Amino acid sequence: IMAGVFKSTQNKAMAFAADQGSLGTFSGFFRPSRGQVVMEIEQLRHFLSVAEFGNFTKAANDVGLSQSALSRSIQRLEEELGQPLFDRQSRKAVLTDAGRTLELRAKQIVSGVD
């Protein structure tokens, strides 16, 4: 099982546990412990913007970052999760299976914080 905690800039924290192979089965909330993946809510917002626009440049404009800063944020998220979230194609970004699974959960988490 891969575990993670989402940290909010609004002093709210949420955690998830997922099957390591698919990110597919989130089993609930718990206290953070050693070895967990730590993601910021802002990273999830960045991820959701790229998922919505399907394009890093448009998403960067949406979240108010440079394209390179947004790309670094997404790359850190992918490194923390250990799998790609987007298939990067010429001028578009398409969600992978892991990305689609995370999109569903990220929407729930971000809406719970906002």
C-alpha positions as CSV (number, residue, x, y, z in Angstrom):
1,I,0.0,0.0,0.0
2,M,1.2,3.5,-0.9
3,A,0.2,6.2,1.5
4,G,0.1,9.9,1.3
5,V,-0.9,13.1,3.0
6,F,-2.2,16.2,1.3
7,K,-1.1,19.4,3.1
8,S,-3.2,22.5,2.6
9,T,-2.0,26.1,2.8
10,Q,-5.2,26.6,4.9
11,N,-3.8,24.4,7.7
12,K,-6.0,21.5,6.8
13,A,-4.5,18.1,6.1
14,M,-6.0,15.1,4.4
15,A,-4.4,11.7,3.8
16,F,-5.1,8.8,1.5
17,A,-4.0,5.2,1.0
18,A,-4.0,3.6,-2.4
19,D,-3.1,0.4,-4.0
20,Q,0.5,0.9,-5.1
21,G,0.0,-0.4,-8.7
22,S,-3.0,1.7,-9.7
23,L,-3.8,4.6,-7.3
24,G,-7.2,3.1,-7.7
25,T,-8.4,2.1,-4.2
26,F,-8.4,5.0,-1.7
27,S,-9.2,3.5,1.7
28,G,-9.7,6.6,3.8
29,F,-8.1,9.1,6.1
30,F,-5.5,8.5,8.7
31,R,-2.5,10.2,10.5
32,P,0.7,10.7,8.4
33,S,3.5,8.4,9.2
34,R,7.0,7.6,7.9
35,G,7.3,6.8,4.3
36,Q,4.2,8.6,3.1
37,V,3.9,10.7,-0.1
38,V,3.4,14.3,0.8
39,M,1.5,16.5,-1.7
40,E,0.3,20.1,-1.4
41,I,-3.2,21.1,-2.2
42,E,-1.7,23.5,-4.7
43,Q,-0.1,20.6,-6.6
44,L,-3.6,19.1,-6.9
45,R,-5.0,22.3,-8.2
46,H,-2.2,22.5,-10.7
47,F,-2.8,18.9,-11.7
48,L,-6.6,19.5,-12.1
49,S,-5.9,22.6,-14.3
50,V,-3.7,20.6,-16.7
51,A,-6.3,17.8,-16.7
52,E,-9.1,20.3,-17.5
53,F,-7.2,22.2,-20.2
54,G,-5.2,19.3,-21.6
55,N,-2.4,21.8,-22.2
56,F,0.4,22.9,-19.9
57,T,0.5,26.5,-21.3
58,K,-3.2,27.1,-20.9
59,A,-3.2,25.6,-17.4
60,A,-0.2,27.7,-16.4
61,N,-2.1,30.8,-17.4
62,D,-5.1,29.6,-15.4
63,V,-3.1,29.1,-12.2
64,G,-0.9,32.1,-12.6
65,L,2.4,30.3,-13.0
66,S,5.0,30.1,-15.8
67,Q,4.7,26.9,-17.9
68,S,8.1,25.7,-16.6
69,A,7.0,26.2,-12.9
70,L,3.7,24.3,-13.6
71,S,5.7,21.5,-15.3
72,R,8.0,21.2,-12.3
73,S,5.0,21.0,-10.0
74,I,3.4,18.2,-12.0
75,Q,6.8,16.3,-12.3
76,R,7.2,16.4,-8.5
77,L,3.7,15.0,-8.1
78,E,4.5,12.2,-10.6
79,E,7.8,11.5,-8.8
80,E,6.1,11.4,-5.4
81,L,3.5,8.9,-6.8
82,G,6.0,6.9,-8.8
83,Q,4.0,7.0,-12.0
84,P,3.1,9.3,-14.9
85,L,-0.2,11.2,-14.6
86,F,-0.1,12.5,-18.2
87,D,0.9,11.3,-21.6
88,R,2.7,14.3,-23.0
89,Q,1.9,14.7,-26.7
90,S,2.6,17.5,-29.1
91,R,0.8,20.5,-27.5
92,K,-1.5,18.4,-25.3
93,A,-1.4,16.4,-22.2
94,V,-3.7,13.4,-21.9
95,L,-4.4,11.7,-18.6
96,T,-3.0,8.2,-18.0
97,D,-5.1,5.6,-16.1
98,A,-3.4,6.8,-12.9
99,G,-4.1,10.4,-13.8
100,R,-7.8,9.7,-14.3
101,T,-8.0,8.0,-10.9
102,L,-6.2,10.8,-9.2
103,E,-8.4,13.4,-11.0
104,L,-11.5,11.9,-9.3
105,R,-9.9,12.0,-5.8
106,A,-8.3,15.3,-6.3
107,K,-11.6,16.9,-7.2
108,Q,-13.1,15.6,-3.9
109,I,-10.1,16.7,-1.8
110,V,-9.9,20.2,-3.3
111,S,-13.6,20.8,-3.1
112,G,-13.5,19.7,0.6
113,V,-10.8,22.2,1.3
114,D,-12.3,25.2,-0.6
